[in-house]
Amino acid sequence: MRALFFKPLLAVMAERDARTVGARKAAADAEAAAAEKAKQYQEALKKARARKFYAEQEAARKKGAG
């Protein structure tokens, strides 16, 4: 009974466990990559807003001085 039932069952359970662990690691890696991309996007957005703000200030300064 051990060779016919338990050995294949344990092999299937071990494979399922390995796949689950692998899937969880892949999900964690994907989540970390997405967080990094979001951080980069926020930084780029902040820089773009700052450039726009300074450009508007410079235009107002030139308009007032001109």
PDB file of N, CA, C and O in Angstrom:
ATOM      1  N   MET A   1       0.820  -1.192   0.000  1.00  0.00           N
ATOM      2  CA  MET A   1       0.000   0.000   0.000  1.00  0.00           C
ATOM      3  C   MET A   1       0.859   1.249   0.000  1.00  0.00           C
ATOM      4  O   MET A   1       0.512   2.246  -0.633  1.00  0.00           O
ATOM      5  N   ARG A   2       1.977   1.200   0.707  1.00  0.00           N
ATOM      6  CA  ARG A   2       2.855   2.363   0.765  1.00  0.00           C
ATOM      7  C   ARG A   2       3.365   2.727  -0.623  1.00  0.00           C
ATOM      8  O   ARG A   2       3.341   3.900  -0.996  1.00  0.00           O
ATOM      9  N   ALA A   3       3.823   1.754  -1.389  1.00  0.00           N
ATOM     10  CA  ALA A   3       4.383   2.017  -2.713  1.00  0.00           C
ATOM     11  C   ALA A   3       3.306   2.439  -3.709  1.00  0.00           C
ATOM     12  O   ALA A   3       3.579   3.232  -4.610  1.00  0.00           O
ATOM     13  N   LEU A   4       2.104   1.929  -3.563  1.00  0.00           N
ATOM     14  CA  LEU A   4       1.046   2.231  -4.520  1.00  0.00           C
ATOM     15  C   LEU A   4       0.263   3.503  -4.195  1.00  0.00           C
ATOM     16  O   LEU A   4      -0.263   4.154  -5.097  1.00  0.00           O
ATOM     17  N   PHE A   5       0.186   3.851  -2.937  1.00  0.00           N
ATOM     18  CA  PHE A   5      -0.662   4.990  -2.573  1.00  0.00           C
ATOM     19  C   PHE A   5       0.125   6.151  -1.969  1.00  0.00           C
ATOM     20  O   PHE A   5       0.068   7.272  -2.475  1.00  0.00           O
ATOM     21  N   PHE A   6       0.861   5.885  -0.885  1.00  0.00           N
ATOM     22  CA  PHE A   6       1.486   6.979  -0.142  1.00  0.00           C
ATOM     23  C   PHE A   6       2.662   7.611  -0.886  1.00  0.00           C
ATOM     24  O   PHE A   6       2.828   8.830  -0.850  1.00  0.00           O
ATOM     25  N   LYS A   7       3.472   6.805  -1.555  1.00  0.00           N
ATOM     26  CA  LYS A   7       4.631   7.357  -2.247  1.00  0.00           C
ATOM     27  C   LYS A   7       4.205   8.315  -3.364  1.00  0.00           C
ATOM     28  O   LYS A   7       4.734   9.424  -3.428  1.00  0.00           O
ATOM     29  N   PRO A   8       3.272   7.936  -4.247  1.00  0.00           N
ATOM     30  CA  PRO A   8       2.825   8.898  -5.271  1.00  0.00           C
ATOM     31  C   PRO A   8       2.112  10.112  -4.660  1.00  0.00           C
ATOM     32  O   PRO A   8       2.264  11.233  -5.145  1.00  0.00           O
ATOM     33  N   LEU A   9       1.348   9.885  -3.613  1.00  0.00           N
ATOM     34  CA  LEU A   9       0.644  10.988  -2.957  1.00  0.00           C
ATOM     35  C   LEU A   9       1.635  11.981  -2.363  1.00  0.00           C
ATOM     36  O   LEU A   9       1.469  13.191  -2.520  1.00  0.00           O
ATOM     37  N   LEU A  10       2.650  11.486  -1.690  1.00  0.00           N
ATOM     38  CA  LEU A  10       3.662  12.368  -1.110  1.00  0.00           C
ATOM     39  C   LEU A  10       4.443  13.114  -2.188  1.00  0.00           C
ATOM     40  O   LEU A  10       4.814  14.274  -2.007  1.00  0.00           O
ATOM     41  N   ALA A  11       4.688  12.438  -3.310  1.00  0.00           N
ATOM     42  CA  ALA A  11       5.384  13.103  -4.418  1.00  0.00           C
ATOM     43  C   ALA A  11       4.537  14.244  -4.977  1.00  0.00           C
ATOM     44  O   ALA A  11       5.058  15.327  -5.246  1.00  0.00           O
ATOM     45  N   VAL A  12       3.261  14.016  -5.151  1.00  0.00           N
ATOM     46  CA  VAL A  12       2.363  15.059  -5.655  1.00  0.00           C
ATOM     47  C   VAL A  12       2.291  16.218  -4.664  1.00  0.00           C
ATOM     48  O   VAL A  12       2.316  17.381  -5.069  1.00  0.00           O
ATOM     49  N   MET A  13       2.204  15.915  -3.389  1.00  0.00           N
ATOM     50  CA  MET A  13       2.135  16.967  -2.364  1.00  0.00           C
ATOM     51  C   MET A  13       3.428  17.786  -2.327  1.00  0.00           C
ATOM     52  O   MET A  13       3.386  19.005  -2.160  1.00  0.00           O
ATOM     53  N   ALA A  14       4.559  17.126  -2.479  1.00  0.00           N
ATOM     54  CA  ALA A  14       5.841  17.831  -2.486  1.00  0.00           C
ATOM     55  C   ALA A  14       5.947  18.743  -3.709  1.00  0.00           C
ATOM     56  O   ALA A  14       6.426  19.872  -3.603  1.00  0.00           O
ATOM     57  N   GLU A  15       5.503  18.257  -4.861  1.00  0.00           N
ATOM     58  CA  GLU A  15       5.530  19.069  -6.069  1.00  0.00           C
ATOM     59  C   GLU A  15       4.613  20.273  -5.926  1.00  0.00           C
ATOM     60  O   GLU A  15       4.973  21.384  -6.317  1.00  0.00           O
ATOM     61  N   ARG A  16       3.440  20.057  -5.372  1.00  0.00           N
ATOM     62  CA  ARG A  16       2.494  21.156  -5.172  1.00  0.00           C
ATOM     63  C   ARG A  16       3.084  22.195  -4.227  1.00  0.00           C
ATOM     64  O   ARG A  16       2.944  23.396  -4.457  1.00  0.00           O
ATOM     65  N   ASP A  17       3.735  21.743  -3.176  1.00  0.00           N
ATOM     66  CA  ASP A  17       4.360  22.658  -2.228  1.00  0.00           C
ATOM     67  C   ASP A  17       5.466  23.467  -2.902  1.00  0.00           C
ATOM     68  O   ASP A  17       5.572  24.676  -2.696  1.00  0.00           O
ATOM     69  N   ALA A  18       6.286  22.795  -3.707  1.00  0.00           N
ATOM     70  CA  ALA A  18       7.364  23.496  -4.404  1.00  0.00           C
ATOM     71  C   ALA A  18       6.806  24.544  -5.362  1.00  0.00           C
ATOM     72  O   ALA A  18       7.344  25.647  -5.451  1.00  0.00           O
ATOM     73  N   ARG A  19       5.744  24.216  -6.071  1.00  0.00           N
ATOM     74  CA  ARG A  19       5.131  25.177  -6.993  1.00  0.00           C
ATOM     75  C   ARG A  19       4.529  26.355  -6.235  1.00  0.00           C
ATOM     76  O   ARG A  19       4.613  27.498  -6.683  1.00  0.00           O
ATOM     77  N   THR A  20       3.922  26.072  -5.088  1.00  0.00           N
ATOM     78  CA  THR A  20       3.328  27.136  -4.286  1.00  0.00           C
ATOM     79  C   THR A  20       4.400  28.093  -3.789  1.00  0.00           C
ATOM     80  O   THR A  20       4.236  29.310  -3.865  1.00  0.00           O
ATOM     81  N   VAL A  21       5.492  27.545  -3.282  1.00  0.00           N
ATOM     82  CA  VAL A  21       6.589  28.382  -2.806  1.00  0.00           C
ATOM     83  C   VAL A  21       7.145  29.212  -3.964  1.00  0.00           C
ATOM     84  O   VAL A  21       7.414  30.402  -3.804  1.00  0.00           O
ATOM     85  N   GLY A  22       7.314  28.594  -5.113  1.00  0.00           N
ATOM     86  CA  GLY A  22       7.816  29.313  -6.286  1.00  0.00           C
ATOM     87  C   GLY A  22       6.866  30.423  -6.717  1.00  0.00           C
ATOM     88  O   GLY A  22       7.303  31.518  -7.072  1.00  0.00           O
ATOM     89  N   ALA A  23       5.592  30.145  -6.686  1.00  0.00           N
ATOM     90  CA  ALA A  23       4.610  31.156  -7.083  1.00  0.00           C
ATOM     91  C   ALA A  23       4.596  32.321  -6.095  1.00  0.00           C
ATOM     92  O   ALA A  23       4.467  33.478  -6.494  1.00  0.00           O
ATOM     93  N   ARG A  24       4.727  32.014  -4.820  1.00  0.00           N
ATOM     94  CA  ARG A  24       4.764  33.088  -3.823  1.00  0.00           C
ATOM     95  C   ARG A  24       6.002  33.957  -3.989  1.00  0.00           C
ATOM     96  O   ARG A  24       5.931  35.178  -3.849  1.00  0.00           O
ATOM     97  N   LYS A  25       7.128  33.332  -4.287  1.00  0.00           N
ATOM     98  CA  LYS A  25       8.359  34.105  -4.506  1.00  0.00           C
ATOM     99  C   LYS A  25       8.219  34.973  -5.751  1.00  0.00           C
ATOM    100  O   LYS A  25       8.621  36.136  -5.747  1.00  0.00           O
ATOM    101  N   ALA A  26       7.659  34.419  -6.802  1.00  0.00           N
ATOM    102  CA  ALA A  26       7.460  35.199  -8.022  1.00  0.00           C
ATOM    103  C   ALA A  26       6.513  36.373  -7.767  1.00  0.00           C
ATOM    104  O   ALA A  26       6.725  37.467  -8.290  1.00  0.00           O
ATOM    105  N   ALA A  27       5.485  36.150  -6.978  1.00  0.00           N
ATOM    106  CA  ALA A  27       4.550  37.225  -6.657  1.00  0.00           C
ATOM    107  C   ALA A  27       5.234  38.306  -5.827  1.00  0.00           C
ATOM    108  O   ALA A  27       5.009  39.495  -6.054  1.00  0.00           O
ATOM    109  N   ALA A  28       6.057  37.910  -4.882  1.00  0.00           N
ATOM    110  CA  ALA A  28       6.782  38.884  -4.061  1.00  0.00           C
ATOM    111  C   ALA A  28       7.751  39.688  -4.912  1.00  0.00           C
ATOM    112  O   ALA A  28       7.880  40.898  -4.731  1.00  0.00           O
ATOM    113  N   ASP A  29       8.432  39.025  -5.837  1.00  0.00           N
ATOM    114  CA  ASP A  29       9.351  39.722  -6.740  1.00  0.00           C
ATOM    115  C   ASP A  29       8.601  40.706  -7.628  1.00  0.00           C
ATOM    116  O   ASP A  29       9.059  41.829  -7.843  1.00  0.00           O
ATOM    117  N   ALA A  30       7.457  40.289  -8.141  1.00  0.00           N
ATOM    118  CA  ALA A  30       6.652  41.173  -8.991  1.00  0.00           C
ATOM    119  C   ALA A  30       6.142  42.364  -8.196  1.00  0.00           C
ATOM    120  O   ALA A  30       6.107  43.484  -8.705  1.00  0.00           O
ATOM    121  N   GLU A  31       5.751  42.130  -6.964  1.00  0.00           N
ATOM    122  CA  GLU A  31       5.266  43.228  -6.119  1.00  0.00           C
ATOM    123  C   GLU A  31       6.390  44.226  -5.842  1.00  0.00           C
ATOM    124  O   GLU A  31       6.164  45.435  -5.880  1.00  0.00           O
ATOM    125  N   ALA A  32       7.583  43.736  -5.568  1.00  0.00           N
ATOM    126  CA  ALA A  32       8.727  44.616  -5.321  1.00  0.00           C
ATOM    127  C   ALA A  32       9.067  45.426  -6.572  1.00  0.00           C
ATOM    128  O   ALA A  32       9.366  46.617  -6.481  1.00  0.00           O
ATOM    129  N   ALA A  33       9.020  44.788  -7.726  1.00  0.00           N
ATOM    130  CA  ALA A  33       9.297  45.493  -8.973  1.00  0.00           C
ATOM    131  C   ALA A  33       8.241  46.567  -9.240  1.00  0.00           C
ATOM    132  O   ALA A  33       8.567  47.665  -9.689  1.00  0.00           O
ATOM    133  N   ALA A  34       6.991  46.249  -8.967  1.00  0.00           N
ATOM    134  CA  ALA A  34       5.919  47.230  -9.166  1.00  0.00           C
ATOM    135  C   ALA A  34       6.075  48.404  -8.208  1.00  0.00           C
ATOM    136  O   ALA A  34       5.835  49.549  -8.591  1.00  0.00           O
ATOM    137  N   ALA A  35       6.470  48.137  -6.979  1.00  0.00           N
ATOM    138  CA  ALA A  35       6.687  49.218  -6.014  1.00  0.00           C
ATOM    139  C   ALA A  35       7.828  50.118  -6.462  1.00  0.00           C
ATOM    140  O   ALA A  35       7.751  51.339  -6.328  1.00  0.00           O
ATOM    141  N   GLU A  36       8.883  49.519  -6.990  1.00  0.00           N
ATOM    142  CA  GLU A  36      10.016  50.316  -7.493  1.00  0.00           C
ATOM    143  C   GLU A  36       9.589  51.180  -8.677  1.00  0.00           C
ATOM    144  O   GLU A  36       9.963  52.350  -8.760  1.00  0.00           O
ATOM    145  N   LYS A  37       8.805  50.604  -9.594  1.00  0.00           N
ATOM    146  CA  LYS A  37       8.314  51.371 -10.744  1.00  0.00           C
ATOM    147  C   LYS A  37       7.430  52.531 -10.283  1.00  0.00           C
ATOM    148  O   LYS A  37       7.516  53.632 -10.826  1.00  0.00           O
ATOM    149  N   ALA A  38       6.587  52.286  -9.290  1.00  0.00           N
ATOM    150  CA  ALA A  38       5.710  53.341  -8.769  1.00  0.00           C
ATOM    151  C   ALA A  38       6.541  54.452  -8.130  1.00  0.00           C
ATOM    152  O   ALA A  38       6.224  55.633  -8.275  1.00  0.00           O
ATOM    153  N   LYS A  39       7.594  54.072  -7.428  1.00  0.00           N
ATOM    154  CA  LYS A  39       8.481  55.062  -6.806  1.00  0.00           C
ATOM    155  C   LYS A  39       9.159  55.911  -7.884  1.00  0.00           C
ATOM    156  O   LYS A  39       9.226  57.134  -7.764  1.00  0.00           O
ATOM    157  N   GLN A  40       9.658  55.263  -8.930  1.00  0.00           N
ATOM    158  CA  GLN A  40      10.297  55.991 -10.023  1.00  0.00           C
ATOM    159  C   GLN A  40       9.303  56.937 -10.696  1.00  0.00           C
ATOM    160  O   GLN A  40       9.647  58.070 -11.031  1.00  0.00           O
ATOM    161  N   TYR A  41       8.080  56.472 -10.889  1.00  0.00           N
ATOM    162  CA  TYR A  41       7.052  57.303 -11.507  1.00  0.00           C
ATOM    163  C   TYR A  41       6.759  58.527 -10.644  1.00  0.00           C
ATOM    164  O   TYR A  41       6.657  59.639 -11.163  1.00  0.00           O
ATOM    165  N   GLN A  42       6.623  58.337  -9.342  1.00  0.00           N
ATOM    166  CA  GLN A  42       6.340  59.453  -8.444  1.00  0.00           C
ATOM    167  C   GLN A  42       7.484  60.470  -8.448  1.00  0.00           C
ATOM    168  O   GLN A  42       7.242  61.677  -8.426  1.00  0.00           O
ATOM    169  N   GLU A  43       8.716  59.988  -8.477  1.00  0.00           N
ATOM    170  CA  GLU A  43       9.867  60.890  -8.526  1.00  0.00           C
ATOM    171  C   GLU A  43       9.886  61.685  -9.829  1.00  0.00           C
ATOM    172  O   GLU A  43      10.151  62.887  -9.819  1.00  0.00           O
ATOM    173  N   ALA A  44       9.610  61.024 -10.941  1.00  0.00           N
ATOM    174  CA  ALA A  44       9.582  61.717 -12.232  1.00  0.00           C
ATOM    175  C   ALA A  44       8.456  62.742 -12.266  1.00  0.00           C
ATOM    176  O   ALA A  44       8.630  63.841 -12.792  1.00  0.00           O
ATOM    177  N   LEU A  45       7.319  62.394 -11.714  1.00  0.00           N
ATOM    178  CA  LEU A  45       6.191  63.316 -11.663  1.00  0.00           C
ATOM    179  C   LEU A  45       6.528  64.528 -10.807  1.00  0.00           C
ATOM    180  O   LEU A  45       6.191  65.654 -11.172  1.00  0.00           O
ATOM    181  N   LYS A  46       7.180  64.317  -9.687  1.00  0.00           N
ATOM    182  CA  LYS A  46       7.580  65.406  -8.800  1.00  0.00           C
ATOM    183  C   LYS A  46       8.546  66.350  -9.516  1.00  0.00           C
ATOM    184  O   LYS A  46       8.417  67.570  -9.414  1.00  0.00           O
ATOM    185  N   LYS A  47       9.515  65.779 -10.245  1.00  0.00           N
ATOM    186  CA  LYS A  47      10.476  66.604 -10.987  1.00  0.00           C
ATOM    187  C   LYS A  47       9.781  67.395 -12.086  1.00  0.00           C
ATOM    188  O   LYS A  47      10.096  68.565 -12.306  1.00  0.00           O
ATOM    189  N   ALA A  48       8.845  66.769 -12.770  1.00  0.00           N
ATOM    190  CA  ALA A  48       8.123  67.460 -13.843  1.00  0.00           C
ATOM    191  C   ALA A  48       7.295  68.607 -13.283  1.00  0.00           C
ATOM    192  O   ALA A  48       7.237  69.680 -13.884  1.00  0.00           O
ATOM    193  N   ARG A  49       6.664  68.397 -12.159  1.00  0.00           N
ATOM    194  CA  ARG A  49       5.878  69.476 -11.541  1.00  0.00           C
ATOM    195  C   ARG A  49       6.784  70.613 -11.101  1.00  0.00           C
ATOM    196  O   ARG A  49       6.427  71.783 -11.238  1.00  0.00           O
ATOM    197  N   ALA A  50       7.955  70.275 -10.573  1.00  0.00           N
ATOM    198  CA  ALA A  50       8.898  71.310 -10.144  1.00  0.00           C
ATOM    199  C   ALA A  50       9.381  72.122 -11.344  1.00  0.00           C
ATOM    200  O   ALA A  50       9.478  73.346 -11.260  1.00  0.00           O
ATOM    201  N   ARG A  51       9.683  71.459 -12.457  1.00  0.00           N
ATOM    202  CA  ARG A  51      10.113  72.174 -13.665  1.00  0.00           C
ATOM    203  C   ARG A  51       9.022  73.115 -14.149  1.00  0.00           C
ATOM    204  O   ARG A  51       9.300  74.249 -14.540  1.00  0.00           O
ATOM    205  N   LYS A  52       7.785  72.646 -14.123  1.00  0.00           N
ATOM    206  CA  LYS A  52       6.671  73.476 -14.569  1.00  0.00           C
ATOM    207  C   LYS A  52       6.524  74.687 -13.646  1.00  0.00           C
ATOM    208  O   LYS A  52       6.314  75.805 -14.117  1.00  0.00           O
ATOM    209  N   PHE A  53       6.634  74.470 -12.348  1.00  0.00           N
ATOM    210  CA  PHE A  53       6.506  75.552 -11.382  1.00  0.00           C
ATOM    211  C   PHE A  53       7.585  76.602 -11.615  1.00  0.00           C
ATOM    212  O   PHE A  53       7.294  77.797 -11.651  1.00  0.00           O
ATOM    213  N   TYR A  54       8.828  76.161 -11.772  1.00  0.00           N
ATOM    214  CA  TYR A  54       9.928  77.108 -11.984  1.00  0.00           C
ATOM    215  C   TYR A  54       9.790  77.824 -13.325  1.00  0.00           C
ATOM    216  O   TYR A  54      10.136  79.000 -13.435  1.00  0.00           O
ATOM    217  N   ALA A  55       9.296  77.137 -14.330  1.00  0.00           N
ATOM    218  CA  ALA A  55       9.087  77.784 -15.633  1.00  0.00           C
ATOM    219  C   ALA A  55       8.014  78.863 -15.517  1.00  0.00           C
ATOM    220  O   ALA A  55       8.147  79.938 -16.102  1.00  0.00           O
ATOM    221  N   GLU A  56       6.958  78.582 -14.768  1.00  0.00           N
ATOM    222  CA  GLU A  56       5.909  79.587 -14.567  1.00  0.00           C
ATOM    223  C   GLU A  56       6.445  80.765 -13.766  1.00  0.00           C
ATOM    224  O   GLU A  56       6.103  81.911 -14.059  1.00  0.00           O
ATOM    225  N   GLN A  57       7.267  80.512 -12.774  1.00  0.00           N
ATOM    226  CA  GLN A  57       7.873  81.594 -11.998  1.00  0.00           C
ATOM    227  C   GLN A  57       8.764  82.460 -12.880  1.00  0.00           C
ATOM    228  O   GLN A  57       8.722  83.688 -12.810  1.00  0.00           O
ATOM    229  N   GLU A  58       9.561  81.812 -13.700  1.00  0.00           N
ATOM    230  CA  GLU A  58      10.474  82.542 -14.596  1.00  0.00           C
ATOM    231  C   GLU A  58       9.683  83.380 -15.595  1.00  0.00           C
ATOM    232  O   GLU A  58      10.047  84.523 -15.872  1.00  0.00           O
ATOM    233  N   ALA A  59       8.605  82.819 -16.138  1.00  0.00           N
ATOM    234  CA  ALA A  59       7.777  83.581 -17.080  1.00  0.00           C
ATOM    235  C   ALA A  59       7.141  84.784 -16.386  1.00  0.00           C
ATOM    236  O   ALA A  59       7.078  85.868 -16.965  1.00  0.00           O
ATOM    237  N   ALA A  60       6.677  84.608 -15.176  1.00  0.00           N
ATOM    238  CA  ALA A  60       6.081  85.718 -14.434  1.00  0.00           C
ATOM    239  C   ALA A  60       7.127  86.777 -14.121  1.00  0.00           C
ATOM    240  O   ALA A  60       6.846  87.974 -14.180  1.00  0.00           O
ATOM    241  N   ARG A  61       8.330  86.334 -13.789  1.00  0.00           N
ATOM    242  CA  ARG A  61       9.415  87.274 -13.495  1.00  0.00           C
ATOM    243  C   ARG A  61       9.784  88.093 -14.724  1.00  0.00           C
ATOM    244  O   ARG A  61       9.985  89.304 -14.638  1.00  0.00           O
ATOM    245  N   LYS A  62       9.872  87.412 -15.880  1.00  0.00           N
ATOM    246  CA  LYS A  62      10.213  88.120 -17.123  1.00  0.00           C
ATOM    247  C   LYS A  62       9.102  89.085 -17.531  1.00  0.00           C
ATOM    248  O   LYS A  62       9.367  90.177 -18.033  1.00  0.00           O
ATOM    249  N   LYS A  63       7.870  88.671 -17.313  1.00  0.00           N
ATOM    250  CA  LYS A  63       6.724  89.524 -17.650  1.00  0.00           C
ATOM    251  C   LYS A  63       6.723  90.769 -16.756  1.00  0.00           C
ATOM    252  O   LYS A  63       6.447  91.873 -17.225  1.00  0.00           O
ATOM    253  N   GLY A  64       7.029  90.587 -15.478  1.00  0.00           N
ATOM    254  CA  GLY A  64       7.056  91.700 -14.542  1.00  0.00           C
ATOM    255  C   GLY A  64       8.240  92.621 -14.775  1.00  0.00           C
ATOM    256  O   GLY A  64       8.127  93.827 -14.556  1.00  0.00           O
ATOM    257  N   ALA A  65       9.368  92.087 -15.210  1.00  0.00           N
ATOM    258  CA  ALA A  65      10.571  92.890 -15.443  1.00  0.00           C
ATOM    259  C   ALA A  65      10.544  93.549 -16.803  1.00  0.00           C
ATOM    260  O   ALA A  65      11.260  94.524 -17.031  1.00  0.00           O
ATOM    261  N   GLY A  66       9.745  93.045 -17.697  1.00  0.00           N
ATOM    262  CA  GLY A  66       9.751  93.535 -19.082  1.00  0.00           C
ATOM    263  C   GLY A  66       8.878  94.659 -19.300  1.00  0.00           C
ATOM    264  O   GLY A  66       8.790  95.165 -20.418  1.00  0.00           O
TER     265      GLY A  66
END
